[in-house]
Amino acid sequence: MSGRSSTAGDPAVSATAFPKQYRLIKTDEYSSVFGFRRALKSRHFLLHYRPRSIDEVPGARLGLVVAKRFLRRSVDRNLVRRLAREQFRLMRSRLGSSDLVLRLAVRPLMLDRRALAQEIQGLLSKATSS
């Protein structure tokens, strides 16, 4: 018996999961968010957003853009993605029905996990109030 099947019915695990329905995957989905031309800015990130109608799938969806020109090492890019997904998972229930694209816009001088996580959390909090 695998470890996954034992947690399948656990509500604590499913509440913090990041299933495909909460991700932006297709190019058209990203284009529609960028085309809406609304964004919130922080020190290192831009959070592009587009509200969705109630007819569509409920809940927020997240897309990530972490360019190689800002973080050369894949380990660093993956760290930023993991931090963003974790903050999104924690705040997903408060984000309403919208599509979000978090984009790294400036090269961080130092990769401070706590500072980057707080910056992402601040942007997502702003998105809930907009």
Beta strands, then each sheet from edge to edge (+ up, - down):
strand 1: 39-41
strand 2: 45-51
strand 3: 61-65
strand 4: 98-104
sheet 1: 1+ 2- 4+ 3+
end
